[in-house]
Amino acid sequence: MPRLIGISLGDITGIGPEVTLKALSVEAALDDTRYLLIGDADHARKLNQRLGLELPLQEAAGQNGKMLLCNPLAEALPADLLEGSPAAARAAVAWVKEGAARCLRGELDALVTAPVNKQAIVRAGVAFIGQTELLSQLAGTERTAMMLLGQDDRGRWLRVALATTHLPLKLVADQLTRAKIELVIELAAQACRDLGLPRARLGICGLNPHAGEGGEMGNEEQTTIGPAVRAAQARQIEAVGPLSADALFYYAYRGDYDAVIAMYHDQGLAPLKMVAFEHGINWTLGLPFIRTSPDHGTAYDIAGQGRANPSSMLAAIRMAKQLAQSLKTGHKFPSPRA
């Protein structure tokens, strides 16, 4: 059976639907993979026509098409919504939930999520931290982590997994735990295997400048990060650190490490976006299904102008397909764990 990849279309007042359709116009003809677009069908059809893509979009009820449309909401969204509209924000969340539910029922081989806007969702009255956290909750597991990965124009990859995600910087040290760091190291090592890499050598960032200078500039390296690294090494994971982050990313970029474990959001994502801003992929590790996403936001400033670059969405779709093939050939994703 051909793979069926679900794509939630995100905030329709942003660029999510545009980059999705543009990416599919490039990718869909390359193999027999089928796609289920979860979102507003009327909006998708009109956008398809406006962009001149002529994609063969059809209702999911037929179940036999190459690109199927599915909207779990009873009513279509108005055509003239302003950016950040509460209706669009709530719909975007509903579409992610629908995609997750279909993955958990085994109806989809992977889920790709187009960008949503956190501020718009919260202002619409929905408790929301991020799509990663929402999907973890829906899957009934806390054993997840974000990995961001991408390659430059010379094919050099950088892969970064985060020990903490969407936290104010002043809370990071208090939220770091040995157990969380061990989990992210474990998930990142498995991610390297899922990607078919010949090794899984991980560089672990320190939290403080110069990895704490032996305790002179903070002791988290001694009390938390170092013990987590040694525990991973005892389980035969090739983890090295804690290392000074300012040097580690250089060595990872030149190929000495297959992935980096960063202690907080911007420590990891600033280098990643420097290397692969237009091609970055967000991959949620540890879910009982495959989920990828483009590594950019809703870009309200260019939405509706036809100028959005689909490269990151295209990379996310290709990664989802690659991982689905890995699953098909033997790797088993984890069962949900509370």
Buried (B, 14 or more C-beta within 10 A) or exposed (E): EEBBBBBBBBBBBBBBBBBBBBBBBBBBEEEEBBBBBBBBBBBBBEBBEEBEBEBEBBEBEEEEBBBBBBBBBEEEBEEEBEBBBBBBBBBBBBBBBBBBEBBBEEEBBBBBBBBBBBEBBEEBEBEBBBBBBBBBEBBEBBBBBBBBBBBBEEEBBBBBBBBBBEBEEEEBBEBBEBEBBBBBBBBBBBBBEBBEBEEBBBBBBBBBEBBBEEEEBBBBBBEBBBBBBEBBEEEEBBBBBBBBBBEBBEBBBEEEBBBBBBBBBEBBBEBBBEBBBBBBBBBBBBBBBBBBBBBBBBBBEBBBEEEBBBBBBBBBBBBBBBBBBBBEEEEEBBEBEE
